[in-house]
Amino acid sequence: MRAFLKFFTWPAIAGLLCALLILQQWILPAANPSRDAVVRDSFRQAVASATPSVVNIYTQKRVAAANSRMLNNPLMPIPRGAPRQRVERSLGSGVIMREDGYILTNNHVIDGADAIQVLLSDGRSAAAQVVGRDRTTDLAALKVELDGLSAVTIADSDLLSVGDVVLAIGNPLGFGHSVTQGIVSGLGRFGLSPGTYEGFIQTDAVIHAGNSGGALVDVNGALVGINSWIYASSEGNSGGSVGIGISLAIPSSFAEFVMDDLIRFGRVIRGWLGVQVEQIPGDVLGDQRLLVRGVAPDGPAARAGLQAGDIITHFNDVAIEDVRLAMYEVSLLRPGDKLMMSVSRDSATEELTAIIGTQPDPGVE
């Protein structure tokens, strides 16, 4: 009997161990085959990483109240005192760019506000002060006095490509922190907003009122843009403006450049050439040239010898492809930087060098 048990026990134990090994390696994972795929295809980690850096912004301002019909009645006595006013409230989003409390948002979110309140994802709130505003780019820098802030990771937006997946995080319609997903539909979009300096990222990620100033992030949760505009159409049965799936964001690299200037100087320091130009076709398909229509007296271009009627073909040995892009790149230069210009004048080519000046900018406060 003892020999029989000895003969039987060891094979039984070995068989049990083999069964457990097979169960662990092949059978149990098959019981939930979609779990790993769901985790792999989810953007939960990107959202968890970026959300603490996105804030809700609430503003209020006093505006003149419209006269009511009763107050316009000549038989009604007019009360004495201050002019009639009402409080107008609005909402938007912002991004914590630095741990010491600097927040970037759109200028139109806080324009004219008498009070600005910032609500964090962890439930804390604080009053915000305006550090600087730039109407030309529609960006504004705010400052809050709070500890333990989570600054967003900033990606190089110049590395974006059409087709990349992006997530828009903000406070649409006052719903609180919300996320939508889409792809990069286009890059370097110009002529789509009232601003002079654009170069927008175009995306089909849904953005509503209240998303302005929020974060556009990549699949790693790093900031690639500041959500700014919705391209709308007036078509539709209601006759009002409706979104048509085109959302625009300011690239993070340019937004960071603007924010740094707003913090350091209270305004954006832009390069200025002092020239009025018109785009004309070049000799090579796809190339453009800049026909000089006017030169600012004693400006950088005039001091370099540029004249009305000259045709600029290259900036710093790079052929000009688009007048808006060329002047945008000039604006990114710093006062004192050198700009080499290849100029066609009377069928001859001349090389001129301008020392960039500081652009007078009425859009800065």
C-alpha positions as CSV (number, residue, x, y, z in Angstrom):
1,M,0.0,0.0,0.0
2,R,2.8,2.4,0.9
3,A,4.6,1.6,-2.4
4,F,1.4,2.2,-4.3
5,L,0.9,5.7,-2.7
6,K,4.4,6.6,-3.4
7,F,4.0,5.5,-7.0
8,F,0.8,7.5,-7.4
9,T,1.6,10.7,-5.4
10,W,4.5,12.1,-7.4
11,P,2.8,11.8,-10.8
12,A,-0.3,13.5,-9.3
13,I,1.7,16.4,-8.0
14,A,3.6,16.8,-11.3
15,G,0.3,16.8,-13.2
16,L,-1.2,19.4,-10.9
17,L,1.8,21.7,-11.4
18,C,1.6,21.3,-15.1
19,A,-2.1,22.1,-15.1
20,L,-1.6,25.3,-13.0
21,L,1.2,26.4,-15.4
22,I,-1.1,25.9,-18.5
23,L,-4.0,27.7,-16.7
24,Q,-1.8,30.7,-15.9
25,Q,-0.1,31.0,-19.2
26,W,-2.9,30.3,-21.7
27,I,-6.3,29.8,-20.3
28,L,-6.7,32.7,-17.8
29,P,-5.5,35.5,-20.2
30,A,-8.0,34.3,-22.8
31,A,-10.9,34.8,-20.3
32,N,-10.5,38.6,-20.8
33,P,-8.8,39.1,-24.1
34,S,-9.9,42.7,-24.6
35,R,-8.5,44.1,-21.3
36,D,-4.9,44.6,-22.5
37,A,-6.2,46.0,-25.8
38,V,-8.4,48.5,-24.0
39,V,-5.5,49.7,-21.8
40,R,-3.2,49.9,-24.7
41,D,-5.6,51.9,-26.9
42,S,-6.7,54.2,-24.1
43,F,-5.5,57.7,-23.5
44,R,-6.2,57.6,-19.8
45,Q,-2.5,58.1,-18.8
46,A,-2.2,61.2,-21.1
47,V,-5.4,62.6,-19.6
48,A,-4.3,61.8,-16.0
49,S,-0.9,63.5,-16.7
50,A,-2.3,66.7,-18.3
51,T,-5.6,67.3,-16.4
52,P,-4.0,68.7,-13.2
53,S,-2.3,71.4,-15.3
54,V,-5.6,72.6,-16.9
55,V,-7.7,75.1,-15.0
56,N,-11.2,76.5,-15.3
57,I,-11.3,80.3,-15.5
58,Y,-14.4,82.4,-14.4
59,T,-14.5,86.1,-15.0
60,Q,-17.0,88.9,-14.3
61,K,-17.1,92.5,-15.3
62,R,-19.5,95.4,-14.9
63,V,-21.1,96.7,-18.0
64,A,-23.7,99.4,-18.7
65,A,-27.2,98.0,-18.4
66,A,-29.6,98.5,-21.2
67,N,-32.4,101.0,-20.5
68,S,-35.7,99.4,-19.8
69,R,-38.9,100.6,-21.3
70,M,-40.2,101.7,-17.8
71,L,-37.1,103.8,-17.1
72,N,-37.6,105.5,-20.5
73,N,-41.1,106.5,-19.5
74,P,-41.1,110.3,-19.0
75,L,-43.7,109.8,-16.2
76,M,-41.4,107.6,-14.2
77,P,-39.0,109.4,-11.8
78,I,-35.3,108.8,-12.6
79,P,-33.4,107.6,-9.5
80,R,-30.3,109.4,-8.5
81,G,-27.0,107.7,-8.0
82,A,-24.5,105.8,-10.1
83,P,-25.3,104.8,-13.7
84,R,-27.2,101.6,-14.1
85,Q,-24.9,98.5,-14.4
86,R,-25.1,94.8,-14.6
87,V,-22.5,92.1,-14.0
88,E,-21.6,90.0,-17.0
89,R,-20.0,86.6,-16.3
90,S,-18.0,84.4,-18.7
91,L,-15.9,81.3,-18.6
92,G,-12.9,79.8,-20.2
93,S,-9.8,77.6,-19.6
94,G,-6.1,78.0,-18.9
95,V,-2.9,76.0,-18.6
96,I,-0.5,76.1,-15.7
97,M,2.8,76.7,-17.4
98,R,5.1,77.1,-14.3
99,E,4.9,75.7,-10.8
100,D,5.3,79.2,-9.3
101,G,1.8,80.0,-10.5
102,Y,2.0,81.3,-14.1
103,I,-1.0,80.4,-16.2
104,L,-1.5,80.9,-19.9
105,T,-4.9,81.5,-21.5
106,N,-6.6,83.4,-24.3
107,N,-6.8,87.2,-24.1
108,H,-10.5,87.1,-25.1
109,V,-11.2,84.9,-22.1
110,I,-10.2,87.7,-19.6
111,D,-10.5,90.8,-21.7
112,G,-12.1,93.6,-19.7
113,A,-12.6,91.4,-16.6
114,D,-12.9,93.1,-13.2
115,A,-12.3,89.8,-11.4
116,I,-10.8,86.6,-12.4
117,Q,-11.2,83.3,-10.5
118,V,-9.2,80.1,-11.3
119,L,-10.5,76.7,-10.3
120,L,-8.1,73.8,-10.2
121,S,-8.9,70.1,-10.9
122,D,-8.3,69.3,-7.3
123,G,-11.1,71.7,-6.2
124,R,-8.9,74.6,-5.0
125,S,-9.6,78.1,-6.3
126,A,-7.8,81.4,-6.2
127,A,-8.1,84.9,-7.6
128,A,-5.8,85.6,-10.5
129,Q,-3.9,88.7,-11.5
130,V,-3.1,89.7,-15.1
131,V,0.7,89.7,-15.7
132,G,0.4,90.7,-19.4
133,R,-1.9,90.6,-22.4
134,D,-1.2,90.5,-26.1
135,R,-4.2,91.1,-28.3
136,T,-2.3,90.4,-31.5
137,T,-1.8,86.7,-30.6
138,D,-4.8,86.6,-28.3
139,L,-2.7,85.3,-25.4
140,A,-2.6,86.4,-21.8
141,A,-0.5,85.4,-18.8
142,L,-2.0,85.2,-15.3
143,K,-0.5,84.6,-11.9
144,V,-2.0,82.8,-8.9
145,E,-0.6,82.4,-5.4
146,L,-1.0,78.7,-4.7
147,D,1.4,76.0,-3.6
148,G,1.7,72.5,-5.0
149,L,0.8,73.4,-8.6
150,S,1.3,70.9,-11.4
151,A,3.0,72.6,-14.4
152,V,2.2,71.0,-17.8
153,T,5.0,69.2,-19.7
154,I,5.6,71.2,-22.9
155,A,6.3,69.4,-26.2
156,D,8.0,70.8,-29.2
157,S,5.1,71.7,-31.5
158,D,7.4,72.0,-34.4
159,L,7.6,68.2,-34.4
160,L,3.9,67.7,-35.0
161,S,2.7,66.1,-38.2
162,V,-0.7,65.9,-39.9
163,G,-2.4,62.8,-38.6
164,D,-1.0,62.9,-35.1
165,V,-3.6,62.1,-32.4
166,V,-4.3,65.1,-30.0
167,L,-6.6,65.6,-27.0
168,A,-8.4,68.9,-26.2
169,I,-8.9,69.5,-22.4
170,G,-10.9,72.4,-21.0
171,N,-14.1,73.7,-19.5
172,P,-16.7,73.5,-22.4
173,L,-19.9,75.3,-21.6
174,G,-19.1,75.3,-17.9
175,F,-19.3,71.5,-17.7
176,G,-15.9,71.3,-15.9
177,H,-12.9,69.4,-17.0
178,S,-13.7,67.6,-20.2
179,V,-11.7,65.8,-22.9
180,T,-12.2,65.4,-26.6
181,Q,-10.0,63.5,-29.1
182,G,-9.1,64.1,-32.7
183,I,-6.1,64.4,-35.0
184,V,-4.0,67.2,-36.4
185,S,-5.8,68.2,-39.6
186,G,-3.3,70.8,-40.7
187,L,-0.4,73.0,-39.7
188,G,0.7,76.6,-40.2
189,R,-2.8,77.9,-40.9
190,F,-2.9,81.6,-41.6
191,G,-5.7,84.1,-42.3
192,L,-8.3,82.3,-40.2
193,S,-8.6,84.8,-37.2
194,P,-8.5,88.5,-36.5
195,G,-4.9,88.1,-35.1
196,T,-1.9,89.1,-37.2
197,Y,0.4,86.3,-35.9
198,E,-1.1,82.9,-36.4
199,G,0.4,79.7,-37.8
200,F,-2.4,77.7,-36.1
201,I,-2.6,74.0,-35.6
202,Q,-5.9,72.8,-37.1
203,T,-7.6,69.9,-35.5
204,D,-10.9,68.1,-35.6
205,A,-11.0,67.6,-31.8
206,V,-14.3,69.1,-30.7
207,I,-13.9,72.5,-29.0
208,H,-16.8,74.5,-27.5
209,A,-17.2,77.8,-25.8
210,G,-15.3,77.6,-22.6
211,N,-12.5,75.5,-24.1
212,S,-10.7,78.7,-25.1
213,G,-7.3,78.8,-23.4
214,G,-7.3,75.1,-22.6
215,A,-4.7,72.5,-23.5
216,L,-4.2,70.6,-26.7
217,V,-2.0,67.7,-25.7
218,D,-0.4,64.7,-27.5
219,V,-0.8,61.1,-26.6
220,N,1.8,61.5,-23.8
221,G,-0.1,64.3,-22.2
222,A,2.5,66.9,-23.3
223,L,1.2,70.4,-24.4
224,V,1.4,71.0,-28.1
225,G,-1.1,73.9,-28.3
226,I,-3.4,76.4,-26.7
227,N,-7.0,75.9,-27.9
228,S,-8.2,79.3,-29.2
229,W,-10.7,79.4,-32.0
230,I,-13.6,77.5,-33.6
231,Y,-14.0,78.1,-37.3
232,A,-17.8,78.5,-37.7
233,S,-20.2,78.7,-40.5
234,S,-23.4,80.7,-40.6
235,E,-25.2,78.0,-42.5
236,G,-27.9,76.0,-40.9
237,N,-31.6,76.0,-40.2
238,S,-31.2,78.2,-37.1
239,G,-29.4,80.9,-39.0
240,G,-26.7,81.1,-36.3
241,S,-23.1,80.2,-36.3
242,V,-22.3,76.5,-36.0
243,G,-19.0,74.6,-35.7
244,I,-17.9,72.8,-38.8
245,G,-15.3,70.5,-37.3
246,I,-12.4,73.0,-37.6
247,S,-10.7,74.0,-34.4
248,L,-7.6,76.1,-34.1
249,A,-4.8,76.1,-31.5
250,I,-1.8,78.3,-31.0
251,P,1.4,76.1,-31.2
252,S,3.0,75.5,-27.8
253,S,6.4,76.7,-28.9
254,F,5.1,80.1,-30.0
255,A,2.8,80.3,-27.0
256,E,5.8,79.7,-24.7
257,F,7.7,82.5,-26.5
258,V,4.9,84.9,-26.0
259,M,4.4,84.0,-22.3
260,D,8.1,84.4,-21.5
261,D,8.0,88.0,-22.9
262,L,4.8,88.8,-21.0
263,I,6.4,87.6,-17.8
264,R,9.7,89.4,-18.4
265,F,8.5,92.6,-20.0
266,G,4.8,92.8,-19.6
267,R,4.5,92.8,-23.4
268,V,5.8,90.9,-26.4
269,I,9.0,92.2,-28.0
270,R,8.7,91.6,-31.7
271,G,11.2,92.0,-34.5
272,W,10.5,94.8,-36.9
273,L,11.8,95.3,-40.4
274,G,9.8,98.5,-41.2
275,V,8.6,97.5,-44.7
276,Q,5.3,97.1,-46.5
277,V,5.3,94.2,-49.0
278,E,3.1,92.5,-51.5
279,Q,3.4,88.8,-52.5
280,I,4.1,88.1,-56.1
281,P,4.9,84.8,-57.9
282,G,8.5,83.7,-58.1
283,D,10.4,82.1,-61.0
284,V,10.2,78.6,-59.5
285,L,6.8,76.9,-59.0
286,G,5.9,77.3,-55.3
287,D,8.3,80.1,-54.6
288,Q,7.1,83.6,-53.8
289,R,8.7,87.0,-53.8
290,L,8.0,90.1,-51.8
291,L,7.5,93.3,-53.8
292,V,8.4,96.3,-51.6
293,R,5.5,98.8,-51.6
294,G,6.9,101.1,-48.9
295,V,9.7,101.5,-46.4
296,A,9.4,103.2,-43.0
297,P,11.5,106.3,-42.8
298,D,14.7,105.6,-40.8
299,G,13.5,102.0,-40.1
300,P,15.7,98.9,-40.2
301,A,14.9,98.3,-43.9
302,A,15.6,101.9,-44.9
303,R,18.9,101.9,-43.1
304,A,19.9,98.7,-44.9
305,G,19.3,100.4,-48.2
306,L,16.0,98.7,-49.2
307,Q,13.8,100.8,-51.5
308,A,10.3,100.8,-52.8
309,G,10.1,98.7,-55.9
310,D,12.7,96.2,-54.8
311,I,11.8,92.5,-54.9
312,I,13.0,90.4,-51.9
313,T,13.6,86.8,-52.9
314,H,15.4,85.4,-49.9
315,F,15.7,85.9,-46.1
316,N,18.9,84.5,-44.7
317,D,19.5,82.5,-47.9
318,V,16.1,80.8,-47.6
319,A,13.7,81.3,-50.5
320,I,10.5,83.0,-49.5
321,E,7.5,80.7,-49.9
322,D,4.7,82.8,-48.3
323,V,4.5,86.5,-47.4
324,R,2.6,85.8,-44.1
325,L,5.1,83.1,-43.0
326,A,8.0,85.3,-43.9
327,M,6.8,88.3,-41.9
328,Y,5.8,86.0,-39.1
329,E,9.4,84.7,-38.9
330,V,10.7,88.3,-38.9
331,S,8.5,89.0,-35.9
332,L,10.2,86.2,-34.0
333,L,13.6,87.8,-34.3
334,R,15.0,89.9,-31.5
335,P,15.9,93.5,-31.8
336,G,19.6,93.6,-32.8
337,D,19.4,90.4,-34.8
338,K,20.8,90.5,-38.4
339,L,18.6,89.7,-41.3
340,M,20.2,89.1,-44.7
341,M,18.0,89.9,-47.7
342,S,18.6,88.9,-51.3
343,V,17.0,91.7,-53.4
344,S,16.3,92.0,-57.1
345,R,16.7,95.6,-58.3
346,D,16.8,96.7,-62.0
347,S,17.5,93.1,-63.1
348,A,20.5,92.9,-60.7
349,T,20.8,91.1,-57.4
350,E,22.0,92.8,-54.3
351,E,22.7,91.4,-50.8
352,L,21.5,93.7,-48.0
353,T,21.8,93.2,-44.2
354,A,19.2,94.8,-41.9
355,I,19.5,95.2,-38.1
356,I,16.1,94.2,-36.7
357,G,14.4,96.8,-34.6
358,T,11.5,96.7,-32.1
359,Q,8.1,96.7,-33.6
360,P,5.6,99.3,-32.4
361,D,2.7,97.1,-31.4
362,P,-0.7,98.8,-30.6
363,G,-2.1,95.3,-29.6
364,V,0.1,95.1,-26.5
365,E,-0.8,96.3,-23.0
